[in-house]
Amino acid sequence: MSETFFAAYDALLARWPAGTAELTVSTPYGPTRVHAYGPPDGPPLVLLHGGGATGTAWFTNAPALGARHRVYAVDILGDVGRSERAGLPLRAPRDLTAWLDAVLDGLGLPTAALCGHSYGGWVATAYALHAPRRVRRLALLDPTQVFGGYRPGYLLHVLPMLLRPTARRVGAYLDRETAGTGVDEDFKRLYVLGATLRGRGRPVVGRTLDPAPLAMPVLVLFAGRSRVHDAGAMADRARRLLPGARVEVLPGLGHHVLPTAGAAAVDAIVLEFLGAPPAGCRPPR
């Protein structure tokens, strides 16, 4: 990682509310950075960011979500950020779920609600399938590889950037993906720097998941202007696979900016979901 990247990281972190605590949690896979905000005795809510975003990306959501809950925004190990690989190798999804087990243990959380965006939604779902008794509620924000794969056209568009990421290519990609949906300039700078770093993070990825066994209350919010996948088709599939889940499509919002540009709507729905009675959920298997 570079000083320039961490300067951009700290610029986003500076926009978190006063009273935010910086925690480093030891795990067998390496130290993990967590940004914590909200009443220490509040119900725990673990936030898992999208790929390349880092835990700082929840800066617009922390004030509202942390008003009643203790929010823990994690830098996902393997991705860019201040979490560092050290110790056991982190190679497969089973390693990632074991790492998140260790993070919750280190935070002293026998159970928690999980909220994940994009890649973080995939991580959250994989963990909920792995340890359903530890996940009280699951909120997914335009998750990838949970209810289906990527649009073929999206993959063709993004492939050159992935194979040879330059600041120009990554910036142009993000501009196209977020056109007219309000990308934050500090976030854009961090994202571009993270994607173009030498020795940048290599997130653990895996197959598209089958969420049908999930028994806890689930909320799924799709970005109506997402280019990553067809939001309407994904929402229909989510309703079929999880008939007891709350599934909504938020119009006018793109995939990458759903938590930030859509903060007011997203936070209100997530908070309502977290406070709702768990009607119609099945006992964990």
C-alpha angles and dihedrals in degrees: 000000000000134000088242091056093049091047088057090045091052091047090061092042089054088063092062116103122275110269096043110148124215112219131184113203119199115225133169087252097051142291114308126208117222129183109211126194137162137047109335090225094047121114107279119251118185116203121204116194132219121262113294094004103099124208090284089075091081091071093116093049101043098079095055098034091045095052091087104005134061101241121207113189108192129204098226110235112244094031126086117286139074097309111103131206111235130144121010116035117259104212113128138039090259088060090051093052091047088051091052089049087057092047092054090046091050091050090050093243115144087178136007144167113256128212120184134179123208107317087009088059089056090049091048092049093047089052094047089053090047098046109016094164091061095053112077095179134359125213118186123193112200090321120200124223094008104094096017144327134281126288108265090230091054092054092050090051096048099041098084090052092050094048095047112012114193127168090250094050095045093046092049090048093052092045090053093045094049101036109150094356101096112256113196112239095220090051091047091053092051092046094050093046092048093049094051100044120120108241089017120170122290106208119212108250134180146165127314107280131234105229095180095104093059109120104175122089109285132197120192122188119185126197108239093212096044114142091190094076141346102279094200094050091046091050091051091050092047090053091050095048096041107028092173095053127102106240125182138167114218109210123221096024128111128219099254097045100042096110095039109035090031095044098122094052096037095048093048093051094043092049091049089050093048091052097044122106112258095249119175098005121139126233113265115267 
